[in-house]
Amino acid sequence: MKKERERLVVKFNNGRGAILCSGCRMILKIGSEFTPEETQYIRGELNHLPPQYCEQCNNELLKEHPTT
């Protein structure tokens, strides 16, 4: 994993949005899979959503920051 992010990472390609892993930037979701909150965030109606991680980056985060 490259670096932890503090917010959701969104990328656009020809007007189509995708949510990327906040660690490695792998595509996690495309527009038709977005929750209502994610759609609002992409439209600029929400200021913040927490980062999302792929399984591999999530496992690395858990190793770096284990919960008790």
Rosetta blueprint (number, residue, H / E / L):
1 M L
2 K L
3 K L
4 E L
5 R L
6 E L
7 R L
8 L L
9 V E
10 V E
11 K E
12 F E
13 N E
14 N L
15 G L
16 R E
17 G E
18 A E
19 I E
20 L E
21 C L
22 S L
23 G L
24 C L
25 R L
26 M L
27 I E
28 L E
29 K E
30 I E
31 G H
32 S H
33 E H
34 F L
35 T L
36 P H
37 E H
38 E H
39 T H
40 Q H
41 Y H
42 I H
43 R L
44 G L
45 E L
46 L L
47 N L
48 H L
49 L L
50 P L
51 P L
52 Q L
53 Y L
54 C L
55 E H
56 Q H
57 C H
58 N H
59 N H
60 E H
61 L H
62 L H
63 K H
64 E H
65 H L
66 P L
67 T L
68 T L
